Amino acid sequence: MDTLAEPAIGVGMPIADAASAIPDAASAIPGLVWVFRLHSDGSAEPLPINVPIEFSHDGRLWLHFNLTDARARSWLAGVDVPLPARELLLSKDNYQQLHISDHCVYGVFSDLVRAIDTATEETGFLRFAMTERFLISGRHQALCAVDATRRVLESGHRVDTVAALLEKIVDEVADTMDRMADKIGTAIDNIEERILAGETRSEMRAALGRSRRTCVRLHRQLAGLRVLFHRLEQKSVEHLSPALRLQAGKLAQRLDGLDHDIVELRERSRLLEDEIHFKMEEESNRHLHTLSIVTTMLLPPTLVTGIFGMNTKGLPLTDTETGFLWAAAIMVGVAGAAYLAMRRSGFFK
């Protein structure tokens, strides 16, 4: 289950500033994907990752790590944050969670894995620890939301606090899923138009099945995030510094609306899938009905040919020059009689 807990602080001490919290400031930090300095006016300055970072400088930092790098994991093991936060950064937990303490907010959020140029349907996880002075995040796979946040910061987007930066990441998670939901909705609309036009194909049903499966996955992710922020909204956070307070209600409302849309898409895909199934069954029944008619009409002629094919004495028409023509006429006649009988009985309706 997704959790929102307030664990006791372990060996980690309250964070006063970034310089005292982050080790080895005199050399380049290993495993960094990018780093930003957030200035007091809200602007974000990207910093080079291959040179030492000046932690005593004014402003807050966002350090994003590749957690598959063993050197990065070793460096993060020395960060002075609460012990549970440090353990969570280095863990492989694959469920969403959010924890708060007096000086740190940390947890795990799900996101969609990013391919070279687009989002995939695969789920990845972003791990983070946030204090008033910095946000440390990490992932094992390239993720869509953090990459989108990096791009908007580079384009001039301003964030006043580190909490606002984390809120922006969650917003980008929702935006990524919203774009995928729009794509699914467009595909479902096209299939619905084809169904209304009388077209039913097995690949349409398969496409609806894929859309439904994607909606189920997105719903699971959103449901987990919604639970976290609804719990945070109901929880007292007066002891938290204003710089660490997340706008839980606003985020939960956004996620609720998006989840509602995705559930509707899931239901639409299910209903259309059922409609295609029924139409394909009707078509199969029509084919079977036609086959039954043909089979029934051919049964009497088959009986006639079977009789005349018997190798016994006393068969009629064996000594008649026009015997074959008479036998053919009998077969046509009995087939016509079968047709009239079925028609009168309503078999063709």
C-alpha positions in Angstrom: 0.0 0.0 0.0 1.0 3.6 -0.5 1.9 5.2 2.9 2.1 8.6 4.4 4.1 8.2 7.6 6.0 10.4 10.0 8.9 8.2 11.0 11.3 9.1 13.8 14.6 10.7 12.7 17.5 8.4 12.9 21.1 9.5 13.0 20.5 12.3 10.5 20.5 15.7 12.2 18.4 18.8 11.3 19.6 20.5 8.2 20.8 24.1 8.6 22.3 24.7 5.2 23.4 22.8 2.1 27.1 23.1 2.8 26.9 21.2 6.1 24.5 18.6 4.7 26.3 17.6 1.5 29.7 15.9 1.7 32.8 16.2 -0.4 32.0 19.7 -1.7 35.6 20.2 -2.9 35.3 17.8 -5.8 32.9 16.9 -8.6 29.9 14.9 -7.4 29.8 11.4 -9.1 26.6 10.1 -10.7 25.0 13.5 -11.2 22.6 13.8 -14.2 22.1 17.5 -13.7 22.1 20.2 -11.0 20.3 23.5 -10.7 20.8 26.4 -8.3 17.5 28.1 -7.4 18.1 31.8 -6.7 16.0 34.0 -4.3 14.1 35.5 -7.2 12.9 32.0 -8.2 15.1 31.7 -11.3 17.0 28.5 -11.9 20.6 28.3 -13.0 21.9 25.0 -14.5 25.4 24.2 -13.2 28.1 22.0 -14.8 28.2 18.5 -13.3 31.9 17.8 -14.0 33.2 20.5 -11.6 33.0 21.1 -7.9 29.8 22.8 -6.7 30.0 25.8 -4.4 27.5 24.9 -1.7 28.0 28.0 0.4 26.6 30.1 -2.4 23.3 31.8 -1.9 20.3 29.8 -3.2 18.9 26.3 -3.1 20.1 23.3 -5.0 18.4 20.5 -7.0 20.7 17.6 -7.5 19.4 14.7 -9.7 21.3 11.4 -9.7 21.5 8.3 -11.7 21.1 5.6 -9.0 22.5 2.9 -11.2 25.9 4.5 -10.6 27.6 2.8 -7.7 29.7 6.0 -7.0 26.6 8.1 -6.7 25.1 5.6 -4.2 28.3 5.7 -2.2 28.2 9.5 -2.2 24.5 9.6 -1.2 25.3 7.3 1.8 27.2 10.2 3.3 24.5 12.9 3.0 23.4 14.3 6.3 19.6 13.7 6.1 17.5 11.6 8.4 18.5 8.0 8.3 15.1 6.7 6.9 15.4 9.3 4.1 18.9 8.2 3.2 17.9 4.5 3.3 14.9 5.3 1.0 17.1 7.1 -1.5 19.3 3.9 -1.7 16.5 1.4 -1.5 14.7 -0.5 -4.4 11.2 0.0 -3.0 8.8 0.0 -5.9 5.7 1.5 -4.3 4.7 5.1 -3.8 5.2 6.7 -0.4 5.6 10.1 1.3 7.1 10.7 4.7 7.6 13.9 6.6 9.8 15.0 9.6 10.5 18.3 11.1 13.3 19.1 8.7 12.9 16.8 5.8 10.3 15.5 3.3 11.1 12.3 1.5 9.5 9.5 -0.5 9.0 7.7 -3.8 6.7 8.8 -6.7 5.9 6.8 -9.8 6.5 8.2 -13.2 6.5 7.0 -16.8 9.8 5.8 -18.2 11.1 8.0 -21.0 12.3 6.7 -24.4 14.6 8.8 -26.6 11.8 11.1 -27.8 8.5 10.0 -26.1 7.0 8.5 -23.0 6.5 4.8 -22.7 3.9 2.8 -20.8 6.6 1.4 -18.5 6.5 2.6 -14.9 9.6 4.0 -13.1 10.2 5.5 -9.7 11.6 8.8 -8.5 13.2 8.8 -5.1 13.7 12.1 -3.3 14.7 13.8 -0.1 13.9 17.5 0.4 15.0 20.1 2.9 14.7 23.8 3.0 18.0 24.2 1.1 18.1 21.4 -1.4 16.2 18.7 -3.2 18.1 15.4 -3.9 16.3 13.1 -6.4 17.4 10.0 -8.1 16.1 7.3 -10.6 17.3 4.0 -12.1 15.7 4.8 -15.5 15.2 8.0 -17.5 11.8 9.5 -16.4 9.5 11.8 -18.2 8.4 14.2 -15.4 11.9 15.2 -14.1 13.2 15.7 -17.6 10.2 17.9 -18.4 10.8 19.9 -15.2 14.5 20.3 -16.2 13.4 21.7 -19.6 10.9 24.2 -18.1 13.5 25.4 -15.6 15.9 26.0 -18.5 13.2 27.9 -20.4 12.8 30.4 -17.5 10.2 28.9 -15.2 10.5 30.2 -11.6 10.1 28.3 -8.4 10.1 30.2 -5.0 10.9 27.2 -2.8 12.2 23.7 -3.0 8.6 22.5 -2.2 7.4 24.4 -5.2 10.0 22.5 -7.3 8.7 19.2 -6.0 5.1 20.3 -6.8 6.3 21.2 -10.3 7.6 17.6 -10.7 4.3 16.2 -9.6 2.5 18.6 -12.1 4.7 17.2 -14.9 3.8 13.6 -13.8 0.2 14.6 -14.2 0.9 16.4 -17.5 2.7 13.3 -19.0 -0.2 11.1 -18.0 -2.7 13.7 -19.4 -1.0 13.7 -22.8 -1.0 9.9 -22.8 -4.7 9.9 -21.9 -5.4 12.4 -24.8 -3.6 10.0 -27.1 -5.7 7.0 -25.9 -8.9 9.1 -26.2 -8.1 9.9 -29.8 -7.4 6.3 -30.6 -10.7 5.2 -29.0 -12.6 7.9 -30.9 -11.3 6.6 -34.2 -12.2 3.1 -33.3 -15.7 4.2 -32.3 -16.2 5.9 -35.6 -15.2 2.8 -37.4 -17.6 0.7 -35.3 -20.5 3.1 -36.1 -19.7 2.8 -39.8 -20.2 -1.0 -39.5 -16.6 -2.0 -39.5 -15.5 -4.8 -37.1 -12.0 -6.2 -37.2 -10.0 -8.3 -34.8 -7.2 -5.7 -34.7 -9.7 -3.0 -33.5 -10.5 -5.2 -30.5 -6.8 -5.8 -29.9 -6.1 -2.0 -30.0 -8.9 -1.4 -27.5 -7.4 -4.1 -25.2 -4.1 -2.3 -25.3 -5.7 1.0 -24.5 -7.6 -0.5 -21.6 -4.5 -2.1 -20.3 -2.7 1.3 -20.4 -5.6 3.0 -18.7 -5.4 0.4 -15.9 -1.7 1.1 -15.4 -2.2 4.9 -15.3 -5.1 4.5 -12.9 -2.9 2.5 -10.5 -0.2 5.2 -10.6 -2.6 8.0 -10.1 -4.6 6.2 -7.4 -1.3 5.9 -5.4 -0.4 9.5 -5.8 -4.0 10.7 -4.9 -3.9 8.7 -1.7 -0.6 10.2 -0.7 -1.7 13.8 -1.2 -5.1 13.3 0.3 -3.5 11.9 3.5 -1.1 14.8 3.5 -4.0 17.2 3.1 -5.7 15.8 6.2 -2.5 15.7 8.2 -1.3 18.6 10.4 1.9 20.1 8.9 2.1 23.1 11.2 5.4 21.9 12.5 6.9 22.0 9.0 8.8 25.0 7.8 6.8 27.0 5.2 9.5 26.2 2.6 8.6 22.5 3.0 4.9 22.7 2.9 3.4 21.1 -0.2 0.0 22.3 -1.6 -1.5 18.9 -1.1 -5.1 19.9 -1.7 -4.3 21.5 -5.1 -2.2 18.5 -6.2 -4.8 16.0 -5.0 -7.6 17.9 -6.9 -5.5 17.9 -10.1 -4.9 14.1 -9.8 -8.5 13.4 -8.9 -9.7 15.0 -12.1 -7.1 13.3 -14.3 -7.9 9.9 -12.7 -11.6 10.4 -13.4 -10.9 11.0 -17.1 -8.7 7.9 -17.3 -11.3 5.7 -15.6 -13.8 7.0 -18.1 -11.5 6.1 -21.0 -11.0 2.6 -19.5 -14.8 2.1 -19.3 -15.3 3.4 -22.9 -12.7 1.0 -24.2 -14.3 -1.9 -22.3 -17.8 -1.0 -23.7 -16.5 -0.7 -27.3 -14.5 -3.9 -26.9 -17.8 -5.7 -25.8 -19.6 -4.1 -28.7 -17.1 -5.4 -31.2 -17.3 -8.8 -29.6 -21.1 -8.8 -30.0 -20.9 -7.7 -33.6 -18.3 -10.4 -34.4 -20.6 -12.9 -32.7 -23.5 -11.7 -34.8 -21.5 -12.0 -38.0 -20.4 -15.5 -37.0 -24.0 -16.4 -36.4 -25.0 -15.1 -39.8 -22.3 -17.3 -41.4 -23.5 -20.3 -39.5 -27.1 -19.6 -40.4 -26.1 -19.5 -44.1 -24.1 -22.7 -43.8 -27.1 -24.4 -42.1 -29.4 -23.4 -45.0 -27.0 -24.7 -47.6 -26.4 -27.9 -45.7 -30.2 -28.4 -45.3 -30.9 -27.8 -49.0 -28.1 -30.3 -50.0 -29.3 -33.1 -47.7 -32.1 -34.4 -50.0 -30.0 -34.3 -53.2 -27.3 -36.1 -51.2 -29.8 -38.8 -50.2 -30.8 -39.2 -53.9 -27.3 -39.6 -55.1 -26.7 -42.0 -52.3 -29.6 -44.2 -53.4 -28.6 -44.2 -57.0 -25.0 -45.0 -56.0 -26.0 -48.2 -54.4 -24.6 -51.2 -56.1 -27.7 -53.4 -55.9 -30.2 -54.8 -58.3 -33.6 -53.3 -58.9 -32.5 -49.6 -58.9 -35.0 -47.4 -60.8 -34.0 -45.8 -64.1 -31.0 -48.1 -64.7 -32.4 -49.4 -68.0 -33.6 -45.9 -69.2 -31.6 -44.0 -71.7 -32.5 -40.7 -69.9 -32.0 -42.0 -66.4 -29.3 -39.6 -65.5 -31.5 -36.6 -66.5 -34.3 -38.0 -64.5 -32.0 -38.4 -61.5 -30.7 -34.9 -61.8 -34.3 -33.6 -62.1 -35.2 -35.5 -58.9 -32.2 -33.9 -57.1 -33.2 -30.4 -58.2 -36.8 -31.1 -57.3 -36.1 -32.3 -53.7 -33.7 -29.4 -53.2 -36.4 -27.0 -54.3 -38.9 -28.7 -52.1 -36.5 -28.4 -49.1 -36.1 -24.7 -49.9 -39.9 -24.1 -50.0 -40.4 -26.0 -46.8 -37.7 -23.9 -45.0 -39.2 -20.7 -46.3 -42.7 -21.6 -45.2 -41.4 -22.5 -41.7 -39.6 -19.1 -41.3 -36.1 -20.6 -41.3 -34.8 -17.7 -43.4 -35.8 -15.0 -40.9 
